[in-house]
Every structure is written in structure tokens, then in C-alpha cells.
Amino acid sequence: MRRKLYGNKIEPACEYCANGRTTADETSVLCERRGVVPLYYSCNKFKYDPLRRKPRRSPVMKTYSDDEFRIE
């Protein structure tokens, strides 16, 4: 079985469906089939589009000084 992008257990949500477009304020989706729906709504016509997903931000890395790596 081929592994899908972002894993095989993807819960349907209109936020990343190929049939919908996110509104300008990013609070709802304009669905071709259902009209205006919430981001996490899903229907039977859900079609996954991996390019619609937004990647999570990287965690902020701590900065270290040279003194912390010095052995005395």
C-alpha cells in the first residue's frame, strides 16, 4: 500500500478539499457543492488535495553562547 502525503489517516475537512476555496478572511470555505461551509466541515464528495494543507511553523530554537560548550 502506498503511503499518502501527511499519512494514511487523514480526516476529511473542507479546509483541504479540492472542491472548495478558502474565503479571504480564512474562517470558512466556498464549496462548489455545498456553498459556504466551516473549515472543518466535510461531505461525501470530499477529495483530498495535499497542496491545500498549510505546514506547521518550526519551533523557535534556543540560542546558546560559546561559554556553554566550553569544557574546563
N, C-alpha and C positions, 0 to 999 in steps of 0.2 A: 504494500500500500504506500502510495506516495505521500510524503508529508507536505502539508499546505503551509504557506507563509503564515506566521503567527500561530502555528499549531493546528491540530486537527479538531480541537474542541472550541469552535467559535460560536458564541451565542449570537443569534440574529439580532440586528439592530439597524434601524433605518439610517443611522449615522454613517455607516459604511456599506450601504446598499448601492448597487449600480443603477437602480431605478429612481433614486432621489438626489436632490441637490440641497445643500445646506443653505439656510437663509443668511442674509448679511449680518444679522446680529448673533448668529450661531446658537440659537435657542430652539430651533425647530427645523424640520426638513420638508421640502416641497417634493412630494412623491408624485410620480407620473400616474399612479394607480389610485391612491387614496386621498390626495390633496395635501393639506398641511397637517403634519403629524409631529409628535415629540421625537427627540433624538433617539430614545431607546425603545420606540415602538417597532414592531415587526409584523409582517403579514405573510401569507403563504407564497407570495411572489418574490420573496427575498432572494437576491442574487448577490453573493459576496464579491466585493471589489477591493482587493488588498491595497490599492493605491489611495483609497479614501481614508485609510487609517492614519492617525497622527502619532508619530513616535513620541515616546515619553522623554522628558528632559533628563539629561545626565545629572547625577548628583554632584553637588559642589565639592570639589576636592580641597582638603585642608592644605595650607601652605606650611612647610617646615623650614626651619633655619638650619644652617650648616652645623651649628653647635649641637643639635640633637643627634647628629650622625657621627660625632667625634668620640673616639674611644680614648679614655685616659687611664 
